[in-house]
Amino acid sequence: MKRRVAVQTAPKKLEIVEEELPRLGPDDVLVHNVAIGLCHSDIPQYLGQSSMNGVDRFGRRFMNSPLKYPMYIGHEPVGIVEEVGTNIKNLKPGDYVGGSMGGFADYTITEERRCIPIPKTVEKMGPLKYCLPEPLTCITNIIQASNPQFGDYVAVIGCGMMGILTIAGIRGCGAAEIIAIDMSEDRLELAKKYGATKCILATGDVDAEVYHLTRGHGCDVVIEITGSLKGLKTASQIVRYSEMFSYEGRGKIAIPSLYGMPETWDPETGYNLMYRSPIIHVTHPWYAMDYRACGITGVEAYCKGILPMNELITHEWKLEDIQAGFDMMASRNLRFIKGIITTD
């Protein structure tokens, strides 16, 4: 059978092509994708700078640069199982699945271990297309790894979809404060709706505001989710100090975003990190002890309304209009929080 799939042919240029899918093998799963999420970690590839799909001389995963075209893009599908191979025991046609299965396409052949099951109860939250297991997996991993404790001061820098849902996921942890930091007042209002107890505009004196809010303590946990070195600098300014001669614990900075854009390092960040010596906790999906289990937990949290991703999807485009979707995401338009590409 044939499928329609988006192929990147040059920087900022996507084309929809038809290609023949291989015959289904005994360990394969054929999924009809109903939607695929637009993710900011694909922006470096879209702009023609680098991608996540490289391999180094030792066969390890590595930054892919310079890019060679044509190439696929995308990794957040959700869909319905169409057919399974003879060795597949836990999935059947009609099941809902998602996960890191790759590509903006109407059909995907993948492995069972990459499929995160979605219960049919998902429909009470709305259409299946709004449940994206891959980012729900990431949010679950961030929350579990950051692990804020009762009484902690917690800050989330960047109130896009991932930041807001992270706030939603930790709002019951008993933190002394959940501090949202962003450039947009509108996004801070959203953060407040989903659990932030204090909101700070990033254009102000964030360091001073956090100092006074925490009574000089600083933040025990900072989740830096902008993927920008400016965000990391802010995190380095507000995380608690680790005193050399009177140790009382140290702070943690969780960095779940891809720092994939060319930026200039700010030495002040280096000094802040030296003096405060926080734990820098990289919370990308590769950190997860069990990626699939994180995905199942994230989907369950979505179905219960704990991680209401459906409320934060602001834009939709058809597969043939994918170029417009990527252009909107790359524009940094503050009206865009999360977008999806639909195939039907």
C-alpha positions in Angstrom: 0.0 0.0 0.0 1.0 3.6 -0.4 1.2 6.4 2.1 1.4 10.2 2.1 4.4 11.5 4.0 6.1 14.9 4.5 9.6 15.0 3.3 12.0 17.9 4.0 13.9 18.7 0.8 15.7 21.9 1.9 15.8 24.3 4.8 12.2 25.6 5.5 10.9 23.4 2.6 8.5 20.5 3.1 6.8 18.5 0.4 4.1 15.8 0.6 5.0 12.7 -1.4 3.5 9.3 -2.0 5.7 6.2 -1.3 5.1 2.5 -1.1 5.2 0.9 2.3 7.0 -2.4 2.7 5.2 -5.6 3.3 4.3 -6.0 7.0 6.7 -8.3 8.9 5.8 -10.6 11.7 7.0 -8.2 14.3 5.5 -5.0 12.7 2.5 -2.9 13.5 0.7 -0.8 10.9 -0.7 2.4 12.3 -3.1 4.8 10.6 -2.1 8.2 12.1 -4.9 10.6 12.8 -2.6 13.4 13.9 1.0 14.2 14.6 2.2 16.9 17.0 4.4 19.8 16.0 7.4 19.9 18.4 9.9 22.7 18.9 12.8 20.2 19.0 12.3 19.8 15.2 13.0 23.5 14.6 16.8 23.2 14.2 16.1 20.6 11.5 13.4 22.6 9.8 15.8 25.6 9.7 18.5 23.5 8.1 20.9 23.6 11.0 21.0 20.2 12.6 18.8 17.2 13.6 18.5 14.5 16.2 19.0 11.7 13.8 22.8 11.5 13.4 25.3 8.8 14.2 28.9 9.3 15.1 31.9 7.2 13.9 31.4 4.7 16.8 27.7 4.2 15.9 26.3 6.3 18.8 23.5 8.7 18.4 24.9 12.1 17.6 23.9 15.6 16.3 23.3 15.3 12.5 25.0 18.3 10.8 25.4 19.2 8.0 22.0 17.9 6.9 21.5 15.8 3.8 18.2 16.0 1.9 15.6 14.6 1.5 14.8 13.5 5.0 11.9 12.8 7.2 10.8 15.0 10.1 8.4 14.6 13.1 8.0 12.2 16.0 4.6 12.7 17.8 1.9 10.6 16.1 -1.3 9.2 17.5 -3.5 6.8 15.6 -5.3 3.5 15.2 -3.8 0.1 14.7 -4.7 -1.0 11.1 -2.9 -4.4 11.0 -0.4 -6.4 13.1 2.2 -9.0 12.3 1.8 -12.6 13.2 4.1 -12.3 16.3 2.2 -9.4 17.8 0.3 -10.5 21.0 -0.7 -7.3 22.8 -2.1 -5.1 20.0 -5.0 -5.7 17.6 -6.6 -3.7 14.8 -8.8 -0.9 16.1 -6.6 -0.2 19.2 -5.5 3.3 19.8 -1.8 3.9 20.1 0.8 6.7 19.9 4.5 7.2 20.8 7.8 8.1 19.2 7.1 6.4 15.9 8.4 9.0 13.5 7.3 11.1 10.6 4.4 13.3 9.4 2.5 10.6 7.5 -0.9 9.1 7.3 0.4 5.5 7.9 3.4 4.3 9.8 5.0 0.8 10.2 6.6 0.5 13.6 7.6 -1.9 16.4 5.3 -2.9 19.2 7.6 -1.6 21.9 7.3 1.9 20.4 3.5 1.8 20.6 2.1 3.4 23.8 -1.5 2.0 24.3 -4.4 4.5 24.7 -7.6 3.3 26.4 -10.9 4.0 24.6 -11.9 6.1 27.7 -9.7 8.8 26.0 -12.8 9.7 24.1 -14.4 11.4 27.1 -11.6 14.0 26.8 -12.5 14.7 23.1 -11.2 13.5 19.8 -8.3 11.0 19.7 -6.2 13.5 17.8 -5.7 15.7 20.9 -4.0 12.9 22.9 -0.3 12.8 21.9 1.5 10.1 24.0 5.0 11.2 23.0 4.9 14.7 24.7 2.8 13.2 27.6 5.7 10.7 28.1 8.1 13.6 28.2 6.0 15.5 30.8 5.7 12.4 33.0 9.5 11.9 32.8 10.1 15.6 33.7 7.8 15.4 36.7 9.2 12.1 38.0 12.8 13.2 37.6 12.3 16.7 39.0 10.5 15.2 42.0 9.7 18.4 44.0 9.2 17.7 47.7 6.7 19.0 50.1 7.6 22.6 51.0 10.0 23.1 48.1 10.1 26.3 46.1 9.7 25.3 42.5 10.0 27.4 39.4 9.0 26.6 35.8 10.7 28.8 33.2 8.8 28.8 29.9 5.0 28.5 29.8 4.4 26.8 26.5 2.5 23.6 26.4 5.2 21.5 28.1 5.7 24.1 30.9 2.0 24.5 31.6 1.3 20.8 31.7 4.4 20.3 34.0 2.8 22.9 36.3 -0.5 21.0 36.1 1.3 17.8 37.0 3.1 19.1 40.1 0.4 21.3 41.5 -0.5 18.6 44.1 3.0 18.1 45.4 2.7 20.4 48.3 5.3 22.9 47.1 5.6 26.1 49.1 5.3 28.0 45.8 5.0 27.0 42.2 6.5 30.0 40.3 5.8 30.4 36.6 8.2 32.6 34.6 7.5 33.7 31.0 7.7 36.6 28.6 4.0 36.7 28.0 1.3 37.9 30.5 -1.3 35.8 28.7 0.8 32.6 29.1 1.3 33.5 32.8 -2.5 33.7 33.2 -2.7 30.2 31.7 0.0 29.0 34.1 -2.0 30.4 37.0 -5.1 28.6 35.8 -3.3 25.3 35.8 -1.6 25.5 39.2 1.1 28.3 39.4 0.9 30.1 42.7 3.1 33.0 41.6 3.8 34.4 38.2 6.8 36.5 37.2 7.4 38.3 33.8 10.8 37.4 32.4 11.3 41.0 31.3 11.5 42.2 35.0 14.1 41.6 37.7 13.4 37.8 38.1 16.3 37.3 40.5 15.1 40.0 42.9 11.5 38.8 42.8 12.4 35.2 43.5 14.8 36.3 46.3 12.1 38.2 48.1 9.4 35.6 47.4 11.5 32.7 48.8 12.9 34.9 51.7 16.4 34.6 50.3 16.3 30.8 50.1 16.1 30.5 46.3 14.4 27.7 44.3 14.9 24.1 45.3 13.8 22.9 41.9 14.0 24.9 38.6 12.5 23.3 35.5 14.0 25.2 32.5 11.9 24.4 29.5 12.6 27.2 27.0 15.5 25.5 25.3 17.3 28.8 25.3 20.5 29.8 27.0 18.7 32.9 28.3 16.3 30.6 30.1 19.3 28.6 31.5 20.8 31.9 32.7 17.6 32.7 34.6 17.6 29.2 36.1 21.2 29.8 37.3 20.2 33.1 39.0 17.3 31.7 41.0 18.3 28.2 42.0 19.3 28.0 45.7 23.0 28.4 46.8 25.0 25.4 47.9 27.3 26.9 50.7 30.8 25.5 50.8 31.2 25.5 54.6 27.6 25.0 55.8 26.1 22.5 53.5 22.3 22.4 53.7 21.5 20.7 50.4 21.6 21.9 46.9 19.1 22.9 44.3 18.3 21.1 41.1 17.9 22.5 37.5 16.0 20.1 35.2 16.6 20.7 31.5 14.1 18.8 29.3 14.4 21.0 26.3 16.8 20.8 23.3 19.5 23.5 23.3 19.8 23.1 19.6 20.1 26.7 18.3 23.3 28.6 17.8 23.7 30.9 20.8 26.5 32.7 22.7 27.4 31.5 26.1 27.0 34.1 28.9 29.9 33.9 31.4 27.6 35.0 34.2 25.7 31.7 33.8 29.0 29.9 34.4 29.8 31.8 37.5 26.2 31.3 38.9 26.5 27.6 38.3 29.9 27.5 40.0 28.7 29.3 43.1 25.4 27.5 43.5 26.6 24.1 42.2 23.1 22.8 41.5 22.4 19.3 40.2 21.9 19.7 36.5 19.4 17.0 35.6 18.9 16.3 32.0 15.4 15.0 31.7 15.0 14.1 28.0 13.2 10.8 27.2 16.5 8.9 27.1 16.7 9.5 30.9 13.5 7.6 31.6 14.1 4.3 33.3 11.1 2.8 31.3 10.1 5.0 28.4 6.9 3.0 27.7 5.8 3.0 31.3 6.2 6.8 31.4 4.0 7.0 28.3 1.3 4.8 29.8 1.3 7.0 33.0 1.1 10.2 30.9 -1.8 8.9 28.9 -3.6 7.8 32.1 -3.0 11.3 33.5 -4.5 12.8 30.3 -7.5 10.6 30.5 -8.1 11.7 34.1 -7.8 15.4 33.2 -4.5 15.8 35.2 -2.6 16.7 32.1 -5.2 18.3 29.9 -3.3 18.7 26.6 -6.5 19.0 24.7 -7.1 22.4 26.2 -3.7 23.7 25.0 -3.8 22.7 21.3 -4.3 26.1 19.7 -3.7 25.3 16.0 -4.5 22.5 13.5 -3.4 22.0 9.9 -4.1 19.3 7.3 -1.1 17.3 6.2 -0.9 19.2 2.9 -0.6 22.4 4.8 2.2 21.3 7.0 4.5 24.1 5.7 2.2 26.7 7.3 2.3 24.8 10.6 6.1 24.8 10.8 6.2 28.4 9.7 3.9 29.4 12.5 5.8 27.3 15.1 9.1 28.8 13.9 7.7 32.4 14.1 7.6 32.4 17.9 4.1 33.8 17.7 2.8 33.9 21.3 -0.7 32.8 20.1 0.8 29.4 19.2 1.0 27.0 22.1 0.7 23.6 20.6 -0.2 22.6 17.0 -1.1 19.3 15.3 -1.1 18.1 11.8 -4.2 15.9 10.9 -4.2 13.3 8.1 -7.9 12.9 7.3 
